[in-house]
């Protein structure tokens, strides 16, 4: 009799127990761009999307080796939204380290920021500290580039390469 009671109690416990353990969720922030044609592009901020402008004044978003080019006039909305997503426990995220950008770090001396080991044709953008673009330098065929800082007013500038951003003081 006791066996039957215990079996019924165990069966009742198993039947009332949740069939799936709830997954852990995390908040993820996204940059969301909405265009006039209704298309929406979402970029997780944890993937470090890079926003620049090309010669045609189009917005260029580079994220995880994907590139989206958008005419700014076609944007109807842009926003940062937070969504809850299931936490991935089996994935290993790629984390950018200083070693990833060490080869593209500039050498700053005598009013000049010199770059080497870059790909020919890449652009180095120069921004004021408040984000205004003020100059673009193209990497030469031998993978080098030079940004003249002496011609700029004294202040702090951001030098942006495809590999990373660097703050320099003039």
C-alpha positions in Angstrom: 0.0 0.0 0.0 2.8 2.4 0.9 4.4 1.7 -2.5 1.3 2.6 -4.3 0.9 5.9 -2.3 4.6 6.8 -2.9 4.2 6.0 -6.7 1.1 8.2 -6.9 2.8 11.0 -5.0 5.9 10.8 -7.3 3.7 10.7 -10.4 1.8 13.8 -9.2 5.0 15.6 -8.5 6.4 14.8 -12.0 3.1 15.8 -13.7 3.0 19.2 -11.9 6.6 20.0 -12.4 7.4 22.3 -15.4 8.3 20.4 -18.5 10.9 22.9 -19.5 13.2 24.9 -17.3 12.9 28.5 -18.1 15.9 29.9 -20.1 17.8 32.7 -18.8 17.2 36.0 -20.7 19.4 39.0 -21.0 18.7 42.5 -22.2 20.4 43.3 -25.6 20.5 46.8 -27.0 20.1 47.2 -30.8 20.6 50.1 -33.2 17.4 50.0 -35.4 17.4 51.8 -38.8 14.0 52.1 -40.6 13.9 53.1 -44.2 11.1 54.7 -46.3 10.5 51.4 -48.1 9.7 49.7 -44.8 12.9 47.7 -44.5 14.4 47.5 -41.0 18.0 46.8 -40.1 19.0 45.8 -36.6 22.5 45.8 -35.2 23.3 44.5 -31.7 25.5 47.1 -29.9 27.5 44.2 -28.4 28.7 43.5 -32.0 30.3 46.9 -32.1 28.6 48.4 -35.3 30.7 51.1 -36.9 28.9 54.1 -38.5 30.7 56.2 -41.1 29.8 58.3 -44.1 31.2 57.7 -47.6 32.0 60.3 -50.3 28.3 60.4 -51.4 27.3 61.3 -47.8 25.6 57.9 -47.4 25.5 56.2 -44.0 27.8 53.1 -44.0 27.2 50.6 -41.1 29.8 47.9 -40.8 29.2 45.1 -38.3 30.7 41.6 -38.1 32.2 42.0 -41.6 28.8 42.9 -43.1 28.3 46.3 -44.7 25.0 48.3 -45.1 25.0 51.5 -47.1 22.0 53.7 -46.7 21.1 57.0 -48.2 20.4 59.2 -45.2 17.4 60.8 -46.9 15.7 57.4 -47.1 15.9 56.9 -43.3 12.6 57.5 -41.6 13.6 56.5 -38.1 16.6 55.4 -36.1 16.5 54.3 -32.5 18.3 52.3 -29.8 15.9 49.6 -28.4 16.4 47.1 -25.7 15.0 43.5 -26.2 15.1 40.5 -24.0 16.7 37.5 -25.7 17.6 34.0 -24.5 21.1 33.9 -23.2 23.2 31.6 -25.3 25.2 29.4 -23.0 27.0 27.3 -25.5 28.5 30.0 -27.7 31.8 31.7 -27.3 31.8 35.3 -28.2 34.6 36.9 -30.1 36.1 39.6 -28.0 38.2 42.3 -29.6 41.5 42.8 -27.8 44.3 45.2 -28.1 46.2 42.6 -30.1 43.4 42.8 -32.8 44.2 46.5 -33.5 47.8 46.6 -32.5 49.0 46.5 -36.1 46.8 49.5 -37.0 47.7 51.7 -34.0 49.2 55.0 -35.1 52.6 56.3 -34.2 52.2 60.0 -33.2 55.3 62.2 -33.4 56.2 65.7 -34.6 52.6 66.7 -35.4 51.9 63.6 -37.5 50.0 60.3 -36.9 51.5 57.6 -39.0 49.8 54.3 -39.8 51.3 51.1 -41.2 50.2 47.5 -41.9 46.8 48.6 -43.3 45.2 47.5 -46.6 45.7 49.8 -49.6 42.7 51.9 -50.3 41.3 51.9 -46.8 40.3 55.2 -45.4 41.3 56.9 -42.2 38.6 59.3 -41.0 39.5 62.2 -38.7 36.8 63.5 -36.4 36.5 66.2 -33.8 35.8 65.1 -30.3 32.1 65.9 -30.9 31.9 63.6 -33.9 32.2 66.0 -36.8 34.2 64.6 -39.7 37.0 67.0 -40.7 39.4 64.9 -42.9 39.8 61.7 -44.8 43.2 60.1 -45.6 43.5 57.1 -48.0 46.0 54.3 -47.3 48.7 54.1 -50.0 49.6 51.0 -51.9 52.4 50.1 -49.4 49.8 50.0 -46.6 50.9 53.3 -44.9 49.1 56.6 -44.3 49.9 59.8 -42.6 47.5 62.3 -40.9 48.9 65.8 -40.5 47.9 67.1 -37.1 49.9 70.3 -37.2 47.3 71.9 -39.5 44.5 71.3 -37.0 43.6 73.5 -34.1 44.8 72.3 -30.7 42.4 69.8 -29.3 41.4 66.1 -29.1 40.7 64.2 -32.3 39.4 60.7 -33.2 41.3 58.8 -35.9 39.0 56.0 -37.2 40.4 53.1 -39.2 38.5 50.0 -40.2 40.3 48.1 -37.4 39.6 50.6 -34.6 39.4 54.2 -33.3 42.2 56.1 -31.7 42.2 59.2 -29.7 45.0 61.7 -30.3 45.7 65.1 -28.7 47.2 67.9 -30.8 
